[in-house]
Amino acid sequence: MKKLSLYIFTGLFATIALTSCKKDFLERPPQQLSELNFWKNENDVYQVVMGVYTKLPGADGAFGMVYADGASDNVHAQYPWESIAADVSSGAITSTIDLGLSGWDYTGIRRANYFLDNADKVTVIDKALLDRYKAEVRFMRAFAYFNLLSRFGAVPLIKNVVAIGDENIAQTPKAEVLKFVLDELDAVSKILPQSYAGGKPNEKGRITKGAALALKARAYLYDGQWQQAADAASQVMGLGYSLFKVTAQDPLQAHDKYTDWVNFKDAADENKFRLGLSSYEAIFYQKNNGNSEVILDQQHIKQIDVNPLNTLLPPGTIGGWSSVTPTQSLVDSYASYQTGDAVAPTDPAKRAALYLANDPAFVNEYKNRDPRFYASILFEKAPWYAVEDNYQFKWVEGASNMSQTGYNFRKMVDPSILREQVDNYANVILIRYAEILLTYAEAKNEVIGPDGSVYDALDAIRTRSGMPVVDRAKYADQHTLRTLIRNERRVEMALEGQRYMDIRRWKIAPQVMTTVNNIKNSQAQQRIWNDKLYLMPIPQSQIDLSKGVLKQNTGY
């Protein structure tokens, strides 16, 4: 079956529908389209919708998931030519940002508007199918606007093809853009199906009702509309999604000796730990594409569309680039396996002294942690037989394509593919069910404080990963549960692009965006927070092209 993310326009439409004028800050409409030669049949509609899917937001571009985390306290992004994450996290971002890296992109919106303005010209098509196509496109346009307002605040809200001479359009207030996004998501959720049977034009991977409601829940959550976020998440929870779980370990994973790292009570306890670790990391494996947890993903075609994470994340010693690597702050956030409670961080000077002395006690702080820690982080002496026989991670400081923090990511790397030294074509998951449970827990706790449904949502996530359930007596009030929920969200969603917005909407960025040191307690990156960073700068080139119609965000 063909995947949706790589469809491209062919024939006449390829040469004209993607034409743009670089002199305007918003793309102009195609100038040469002959209406006599297009918009004649169902296949014309299908082709244009596929063109909109090529711009499905969320997984690629400057603020792709892993680079979004690179602009947060989770991740150190060491290569400024790959993204703007290094400049954002260090507080050095300016309005001279390269347009291609900025995230200021109206291409998908222009394509969506072009489709929506013209689709009704085709009369030889089933009306229900056309309405569904429109709903898919409206979702993608809403997703694009949601990403723009999350980064830039007020942006021009363009709902139709822009006429020549009308390209320079002022920003629309953020609240109005958000209302448009929410209204669109609500409307299309009533049209879109819950699933697709497969085969043209019902390919799996298309936008579903669940995706619309899930993005709606995320938008309400980001805006602090707690009851609405909880309600939208609750609707998704009723659609039949479930957390992905494995029932047996891969034979290669069985070689990893976790008794060196965890004090298990018995064989059953070790099995629970191993299944939790495997269930969590295998969500992102190519062989598990489209699993029960996936609500929306960007699909990849084998032999054509490589997923870059097997290159961006591992250390150079096994063929990776260490483009984004874990911070010590993220490492410290993983709780105790036995109690489920936070673990007091090691004093950085003591850690450095133990490391430099090659003291065996250095690795003690990596023991008895959340299984998601071992599934996500490569730390000194971490085992990973699945990627290479008898593999143990060792930090090689200063070497090419090696981490600057002393850690690398294991999460989202497909070890079987790395072992075989072939390309990774795993789909990139944009929205998954665990996020919905966390959204529900956070929003519901903010509305009424702890209740059984909040604990149940958290327990589902924790038990899937092999962790103990929440101690309801210890986390019995809104404040303590809020702290737990926020950390659970950080750990569960690490490297998935949520942390960038989380630390901003929670207003904790000034406290957490501090200088990053490595395990030797040497500086890896100086970070300085400025409140202007709550929004990104609009590229000055776009302001200039708009003849001053666009106004710069405060502080830039």
Order of alpha helices (4+ residues) and beta strands (2+ residues): alpha-alpha-alpha-beta-alpha-alpha-alpha-alpha-alpha-alpha-alpha-alpha-beta-alpha-beta-alpha-alpha-alpha-beta-beta-alpha-beta-alpha-alpha-alpha-alpha-alpha-beta-beta-alpha
